[in-house]
């Protein structure tokens, strides 16, 4: 009989199985079952190539919060070790790529507050809004079906009244017809064909005055396929439609307004997308913005509203930053943290 070897190593309770082609380095996912209370975050956010790691983390944290939770800069600075400036910069990144939207609203008591809208998939939200707008436009332009004509088989026929019997009348002697009057015949008029009206040629597409907007115009046309896959344009079509789009941008139209004008209310069957876009760009060209009159010397223009990076309040300033109260508190903190000079012996 074989003897038991007490010095044999014990077998581990688990082992890591590797596939034949798996690299020994890199990340390995250890997935466990999670209780209810988790958040689904898309890879388009977690693997975004242009967002910083702090912005991605803040977006995932904001998406995991319930409705109505405060997400201002001061609250997030108390929750995370990063300072207010870094958190404010990360929130601006999320706003630039569509994951956050901060809307200023006025309450009943006259205060201006900031409402934060968090989008877990901005691209899908834009596509859904475009489809809803197209369906609404389609419903508005729908023609009501004609009323059905009455069935002749079911239409009641009026009852016939009996006609009285005719009594015989005595025969009349025929009288010779009178001589018909002579009518002078005139020569037949010569038919003249109406001159054919030539169809007016279509108006030429608009041209911008400068080439400053050509690059964003070409990018806007190339990204239309994200809103509707049928708007996949070739390189030649993009080069042909870039000057009209640049003319729209030159006249003050925003890229969102141009995209909405080109993608809203598309027909269900789209055979020539480039021709339809060229028609819309030509026929719906907005007028140029009027030149602003010179401001009166005694009426200065107020600066725009900004969101404070410290307390998330709205204030007027030419550039983003902090409000007056936050600047005063920061100055007070710096003055208290400044070391006092050491005094020598008297």
C-alpha positions as a printed NumPy array, in Angstrom:
array([[   0.   ,    0.   ,    0.   ],
       [   1.099,    3.541,   -0.707],
       [   2.105,    5.581,    2.293],
       [   0.522,    8.988,    2.921],
       [   2.959,   11.844,    2.293],
       [   2.33 ,   14.523,    4.866],
       [   4.809,   16.955,    3.326],
       [   2.916,   17.226,    0.007],
       [   1.686,   20.814,   -0.626],
       [  -2.016,   21.384,   -0.141],
       [  -4.074,   22.237,   -3.245],
       [  -5.295,   25.794,   -3.488],
       [  -9.004,   26.432,   -3.169],
       [  -9.137,   28.245,   -6.549],
       [  -7.042,   28.803,   -9.626],
       [  -6.908,   31.34 ,  -12.433],
       [  -7.677,   29.882,  -15.827],
       [  -6.053,   31.595,  -18.758],
       [  -6.991,   31.205,  -22.362],
       [  -4.157,   30.07 ,  -24.678],
       [  -3.977,   33.453,  -26.43 ],
       [  -4.41 ,   35.648,  -23.348],
       [  -1.661,   38.095,  -22.484],
       [  -0.193,   37.764,  -18.965],
       [  -0.453,   41.559,  -18.523],
       [  -3.384,   43.983,  -18.757],
       [  -6.696,   44.065,  -16.939],
       [  -8.776,   41.045,  -15.965],
       [ -12.404,   41.435,  -15.017],
       [ -13.566,   39.704,  -11.807],
       [ -17.364,   39.951,  -12.   ],
       [ -19.571,   39.266,   -8.98 ],
       [ -23.325,   39.365,   -8.565],
       [ -24.485,   42.739,   -7.24 ],
       [ -27.472,   43.405,   -5.056],
       [ -30.11 ,   45.895,   -6.298],
       [ -28.707,   49.388,   -6.246],
       [ -26.279,   49.816,   -9.131],
       [ -25.856,   52.199,  -12.092],
       [ -25.46 ,   51.286,  -15.764],
       [ -22.808,   53.486,  -17.38 ],
       [ -22.101,   53.263,  -21.11 ],
       [ -18.67 ,   52.613,  -22.567],
       [ -19.028,   55.802,  -24.625],
       [ -18.499,   57.646,  -21.313],
       [ -16.057,   55.408,  -19.462],
       [ -13.811,   55.042,  -22.546],
       [ -14.17 ,   58.618,  -23.831],
       [ -10.907,   59.703,  -25.428],
       [ -11.343,   63.432,  -24.887],
       [ -12.639,   63.6  ,  -21.295],
       [ -10.335,   63.629,  -18.309],
       [ -10.486,   60.951,  -15.641],
       [ -11.989,   63.39 ,  -13.134],
       [ -14.749,   64.337,  -15.598],
       [ -15.588,   60.678,  -16.279],
       [ -15.704,   59.934,  -12.549],
       [ -17.922,   62.944,  -11.821],
       [ -20.297,   61.943,  -14.635],
       [ -20.625,   58.408,  -13.267],
       [ -21.175,   59.777,   -9.741],
       [ -23.858,   62.229,  -10.907],
       [ -25.684,   59.498,  -12.866],
       [ -25.797,   57.326,   -9.73 ],
       [ -27.503,   60.04 ,   -7.636],
       [ -31.297,   60.179,   -7.153],
       [ -33.498,   62.906,   -8.599],
       [ -33.122,   66.26 ,   -6.865],
       [ -29.722,   65.559,   -5.299],
       [ -27.463,   68.653,   -5.127],
       [ -24.576,   68.554,   -7.602],
       [ -23.211,   72.072,   -7.253],
       [ -19.497,   72.699,   -7.068],
       [ -19.471,   73.246,   -3.309],
       [ -21.257,   69.913,   -2.616],
       [ -18.952,   67.984,   -4.946],
       [ -15.873,   69.622,   -3.403],
       [ -16.992,   68.414,    0.046],
       [ -17.557,   64.907,   -1.343],
       [ -14.256,   64.485,   -3.241],
       [ -10.692,   65.502,   -2.351],
       [ -10.235,   67.587,   -5.53 ],
       [ -10.572,   71.325,   -5.176],
       [ -13.314,   73.558,   -6.524],
       [ -11.284,   74.737,   -9.5  ],
       [ -10.612,   71.214,  -10.794],
       [ -14.219,   70.16 ,  -10.237],
       [ -15.486,   73.276,  -12.05 ],
       [ -13.167,   72.521,  -15.002],
       [ -14.401,   68.902,  -15.128],
       [ -18.037,   70.041,  -15.14 ],
       [ -17.286,   72.385,  -18.032],
       [ -15.811,   69.406,  -19.929],
       [ -19.03 ,   67.433,  -19.416],
       [ -21.072,   70.426,  -20.615],
       [ -18.935,   70.722,  -23.753],
       [ -19.542,   67.065,  -24.722],
       [ -23.263,   67.057,  -23.875],
       [ -23.296,   64.949,  -20.702],
       [ -24.396,   67.896,  -18.531],
       [ -26.554,   70.944,  -19.137],
       [ -26.959,   73.732,  -16.601],
       [ -30.111,   75.809,  -17.096],
       [ -30.748,   79.033,  -15.195],
       [ -34.328,   79.556,  -13.995],
       [ -36.045,   82.239,  -11.98 ],
       [ -38.114,   81.171,   -8.953],
       [ -41.371,   82.702,   -7.781],
       [ -39.565,   84.866,   -5.239],
       [ -37.281,   86.348,   -7.907],
       [ -34.116,   84.314,   -7.246],
       [ -32.085,   82.871,  -10.135],
       [ -31.197,   79.201,   -9.536],
       [ -29.292,   76.654,  -11.627],
       [ -30.93 ,   73.375,  -12.726],
       [ -28.516,   70.626,  -13.796],
       [ -29.653,   68.108,  -16.442],
       [ -27.616,   64.864,  -16.663],
       [ -27.675,   62.853,  -19.916],
       [ -26.477,   59.245,  -19.768],
       [ -26.356,   59.023,  -23.605],
       [ -26.381,   62.463,  -25.311],
       [ -26.207,   61.038,  -28.834],
       [ -29.273,   58.842,  -28.292],
       [ -31.152,   61.795,  -26.765],
       [ -30.447,   63.983,  -29.803],
       [ -31.56 ,   61.213,  -32.169],
       [ -34.783,   60.65 ,  -30.185],
       [ -35.625,   64.356,  -30.193],
       [ -35.023,   64.523,  -33.947],
       [ -37.357,   61.556,  -34.522],
       [ -40.048,   63.086,  -32.324],
       [ -39.784,   66.416,  -34.149],
       [ -40.033,   64.595,  -37.5  ],
       [ -43.116,   62.683,  -36.361],
       [ -44.792,   65.872,  -35.151],
       [ -44.054,   67.618,  -38.451],
       [ -45.387,   64.596,  -40.323],
       [ -48.588,   64.648,  -38.294],
       [ -49.047,   68.373,  -38.922],
       [ -48.659,   67.967,  -42.679],
       [ -50.801,   64.836,  -42.956],
       [ -53.833,   65.192,  -45.274],
       [ -57.225,   63.985,  -43.996],
       [ -58.682,   61.062,  -46.054],
       [ -61.562,   61.995,  -48.409],
       [ -65.113,   61.279,  -47.298],
       [ -66.494,   58.015,  -48.772],
       [ -69.061,   58.483,  -51.551],
       [ -72.56 ,   57.123,  -50.867],
       [ -73.33 ,   53.671,  -52.226],
       [ -75.698,   54.006,  -55.183],
       [ -77.114,   50.536,  -54.51 ],
       [ -78.366,   51.61 ,  -51.096],
       [ -79.796,   54.977,  -52.205],
       [ -83.625,   54.75 ,  -52.111],
       [ -85.32 ,   55.59 ,  -55.414],
       [ -88.457,   57.754,  -55.322],
       [ -91.758,   56.04 ,  -56.164],
       [ -93.08 ,   56.707,  -59.67 ],
       [ -96.414,   58.412,  -59.956],
       [ -98.786,   56.97 ,  -62.572],
       [ -99.152,   59.157,  -65.653],
       [-102.69 ,   59.783,  -66.982],
       [-103.66 ,   58.261,  -70.292],
       [-103.141,   60.509,  -73.309],
       [-106.182,   61.536,  -75.323],
       [-105.862,   61.422,  -79.141],
       [-105.434,   64.828,  -80.735],
       [-106.635,   65.691,  -84.223],
       [-104.053,   65.621,  -86.981],
       [-102.665,   68.996,  -87.955],
       [-102.035,   70.009,  -91.513],
       [ -98.336,   70.591,  -92.108],
       [ -97.404,   74.18 ,  -92.787],
       [ -94.414,   75.087,  -94.919],
       [ -91.453,   76.256,  -92.881],
       [ -90.57 ,   79.9  ,  -93.184],
       [ -87.55 ,   80.936,  -95.118],
       [ -84.548,   80.948,  -92.75 ],
       [ -82.704,   84.261,  -92.496],
       [ -79.478,   84.561,  -94.328],
       [ -76.443,   84.71 ,  -92.068],
       [ -73.212,   86.193,  -93.267],
       [ -70.344,   83.826,  -92.677],
       [ -67.086,   85.288,  -91.534],
       [ -63.733,   83.662,  -92.056],
       [ -62.659,   81.336,  -89.29 ],
       [ -60.235,   82.873,  -86.808],
       [ -56.712,   81.671,  -87.03 ],
       [ -55.633,   79.753,  -83.967],
       [ -52.58 ,   81.218,  -82.343],
       [ -50.604,   79.098,  -79.932],
       [ -49.769,   80.68 ,  -76.611],
       [ -46.076,   81.259,  -76.122],
       [ -44.47 ,   78.593,  -74.004],
       [ -43.253,   79.838,  -70.668],
       [ -39.795,   78.616,  -69.914],
       [ -39.23 ,   77.267,  -66.422],
       [ -37.034,   79.5  ,  -64.371],
       [ -33.72 ,   77.924,  -63.464],
       [ -33.223,   77.134,  -59.78 ],
       [ -31.482,   79.853,  -57.784],
       [ -27.77 ,   79.323,  -57.251],
       [ -26.686,   78.043,  -53.824],
       [ -25.568,   80.74 ,  -51.373],
       [ -21.886,   81.521,  -51.125],
       [ -20.111,   82.881,  -48.014],
       [ -18.02 ,   86.005,  -48.16 ],
       [ -15.039,   84.388,  -46.377],
       [ -13.689,   80.881,  -45.815],
       [ -13.658,   81.14 ,  -42.02 ],
       [ -16.636,   78.781,  -41.536],
       [ -15.733,   76.076,  -44.064],
       [ -14.149,   73.691,  -41.554],
       [ -17.081,   73.62 ,  -39.047],
       [ -19.519,   73.45 ,  -41.97 ],
       [ -17.827,   70.341,  -43.39 ],
       [ -17.751,   68.74 ,  -39.928],
       [ -21.472,   69.448,  -39.478],
       [ -22.317,   67.782,  -42.803],
       [ -20.177,   64.743,  -42.01 ],
       [ -21.911,   64.3  ,  -38.618],
       [ -25.458,   64.371,  -40.049],
       [ -25.38 ,   60.566,  -40.395],
       [ -25.357,   60.343,  -36.602],
       [ -28.792,   61.991,  -36.509],
       [ -30.177,   59.963,  -39.442],
       [ -28.256,   57.085,  -41.109],
       [ -29.841,   58.   ,  -44.46 ],
       [ -27.866,   61.29 ,  -44.489],
       [ -24.573,   59.533,  -45.281],
       [ -22.961,   61.945,  -47.767],
       [ -20.044,   61.342,  -50.06 ],
       [ -16.901,   63.467,  -50.11 ],
       [ -18.041,   65.192,  -53.317],
       [ -21.448,   66.05 ,  -51.81 ],
       [ -19.811,   67.452,  -48.665],
       [ -17.494,   69.635,  -50.767],
       [ -20.497,   70.891,  -52.787],
       [ -22.678,   71.635,  -49.745],
       [ -19.965,   73.17 ,  -47.539],
       [ -20.27 ,   76.756,  -48.973],
       [ -24.073,   76.984,  -48.353],
       [ -23.681,   75.746,  -44.769],
       [ -20.826,   78.205,  -44.251],
       [ -23.126,   80.977,  -45.513],
       [ -25.701,   79.985,  -42.841],
       [ -23.043,   80.085,  -40.119],
       [ -21.752,   83.408,  -41.443],
       [ -25.251,   84.891,  -41.096],
       [ -25.405,   84.064,  -37.391],
       [ -27.13 ,   80.637,  -37.418],
       [ -25.878,   78.226,  -34.756],
       [ -24.749,   74.684,  -35.7  ],
       [ -27.733,   73.229,  -33.804],
       [ -30.125,   75.445,  -35.791],
       [ -28.563,   74.351,  -39.103],
       [ -28.707,   70.679,  -38.054],
       [ -32.369,   71.019,  -37.042],
       [ -33.274,   72.719,  -40.335],
       [ -31.627,   69.91 ,  -42.327],
       [ -32.867,   66.879,  -40.343],
       [ -36.39 ,   67.868,  -39.221],
       [ -39.358,   66.59 ,  -41.202],
       [ -37.519,   64.265,  -43.578],
       [ -39.742,   62.198,  -45.904],
       [ -40.114,   58.489,  -45.127],
       [ -38.484,   57.588,  -48.462],
       [ -35.257,   59.508,  -49.095],
       [ -33.63 ,   58.757,  -52.453],
       [ -31.377,   61.779,  -53.018],
       [ -30.302,   63.211,  -49.639],
       [ -27.748,   65.623,  -51.123],
       [ -30.349,   67.202,  -53.441],
       [ -32.818,   67.597,  -50.566],
       [ -30.191,   69.254,  -48.359],
       [ -29.167,   71.612,  -51.177],
       [ -32.827,   72.621,  -51.697],
       [ -33.325,   73.322,  -47.983],
       [ -30.097,   75.299,  -47.702],
       [ -31.113,   77.479,  -50.665],
       [ -34.823,   78.003,  -49.964],
       [ -34.579,   78.441,  -46.156],
       [ -31.51 ,   80.712,  -46.125],
       [ -31.894,   83.122,  -43.177],
       [ -31.326,   86.837,  -43.712],
       [ -28.09 ,   88.365,  -42.452],
       [ -28.131,   89.833,  -38.987],
       [ -28.748,   93.591,  -38.965],
       [ -25.935,   95.748,  -37.799],
       [ -26.379,   96.714,  -34.175],
       [ -26.927,  100.437,  -33.685],
       [ -24.253,  102.24 ,  -31.729],
       [ -24.942,  102.113,  -28.024],
       [ -25.903,  105.303,  -26.308],
       [ -23.06 ,  106.847,  -24.304],
       [ -25.107,  106.77 ,  -21.087],
       [ -26.442,  103.173,  -21.379],
       [ -23.602,  100.616,  -20.954],
       [ -24.347,   97.004,  -21.943],
       [ -24.441,   94.726,  -18.853],
       [ -22.018,   91.765,  -18.859],
       [ -23.471,   88.278,  -19.421],
       [ -24.573,   85.892,  -16.659],
       [ -21.924,   83.457,  -15.391],
       [ -22.079,   80.479,  -12.989],
       [ -19.878,   80.888,   -9.914],
       [ -17.213,   78.18 ,   -9.584],
       [ -17.41 ,   78.423,   -5.79 ],
       [ -21.098,   78.542,   -4.818],
       [ -22.762,   77.721,   -8.198],
       [ -24.78 ,   80.962,   -8.142],
       [ -25.493,   83.149,  -11.151],
       [ -23.692,   86.493,  -11.353],
       [ -22.768,   88.977,  -14.073],
       [ -19.149,   89.096,  -15.189],
       [ -17.314,   89.291,  -18.534],
       [ -15.462,   85.964,  -17.928],
       [ -16.204,   82.791,  -15.875],
       [ -14.903,   82.709,  -12.315],
       [ -16.17 ,   83.328,   -8.802],
       [ -18.722,   85.775,   -7.486],
       [ -17.956,   88.688,   -5.172],
       [ -18.802,   86.795,   -1.956],
       [ -16.569,   83.836,   -2.855],
       [ -13.683,   86.179,   -3.736],
       [ -14.035,   87.916,   -0.38 ],
       [ -14.105,   84.616,    1.536],
       [ -11.056,   83.349,   -0.382],
       [  -9.161,   86.566,    0.379],
       [ -10.063,   86.253,    4.066],
       [  -8.859,   82.644,    4.171],
       [  -5.546,   83.617,    2.545],
       [  -5.049,   86.427,    5.029],
       [  -5.713,   84.09 ,    7.984],
       [  -3.391,   81.406,    6.604],
       [  -0.512,   83.92 ,    6.121],
       [   2.092,   83.366,    8.895],
       [   2.667,   86.279,   11.244],
       [   6.172,   87.707,   11.545],
       [   8.219,   86.563,   14.581],
       [   9.019,   89.355,   17.048],
       [  12.473,   89.467,   18.694],
       [  13.139,   89.928,   22.42 ],
       [  12.601,   93.419,   23.71 ]])
